[in-house]
Amino acid sequence: MSKRKEDALDPDTIALLQWCAEVEALFVAAGAKPDEAQQQIEENAEWFTDMFFDGLSPEEAAKAALN
């Protein structure tokens, strides 16, 4: 089944999702369980989105969240 054109994600959304996946991996590397890391990002989605658009690296965002 092909996706309709309007269902496709825009480049910013794709980049944000990839960035969040990197932040999540850093949480896991710091000792969080994968489901805990994902929950952290979901519960603070607006904050992480702001950090992404402010130009923070995944490492900077993870450090801010872990402090």
N, C-alpha and C positions, 0 to 999 in steps of 0.2 A: 504494500500500500504506500503510495507516495504522499508526502506531506503537502498540504496546500501552501501556497506562497506566503500567506499571512501567518501561518504557524511557525515559520522559520524565525530563529533568534537573530537579533541584530548583532553586529560585531562587538559592541560595548557589553552586551549581556554575556556573550560567549567569553570575552576577556575577563569579566567579573567572576564568572563561574570557575574559570581556570585559576584565577587568583585565589578565590576562596578555597579551592581544593589544595592549593599549595599551603595556605594558612592552616588548614585542617591537618595536613601531613606534618606540619611543624608542631602542632599540638600533640599529635600522637608520638612524635619523636621525643617530646618533652615528658611523656608518661601518661597522657590521657588515653582512655579507651576510645576506639574509633567512633562509637555511638555518642560518647560524651563530647568529643571534638565537634562532631556534626551538630549536635544540639546547641553547643555554645554559639556556633555561627548562625544557626537558625534563629535563636532567641535574640541575637544582637545584629540581625541582618542590616538594619538601617545604619548602625554604627560602622560595621565593616564596609558597607557600600560607600559611606562617606570617606573612610580611610582610603579605599581604592581610588575614588575620584580625586582625593587630595594628593595622590601620587605616592602613597606609602608603599614600600615593598612588602611582600608577604612576611618577611622576617621582622620588619618594623611593626607591622600590625600584630603579629603573634606576640612579640615582646610587650607591646602595650596591653594586650589582653591578658597576658599572664602576670602582669604586675598589679 
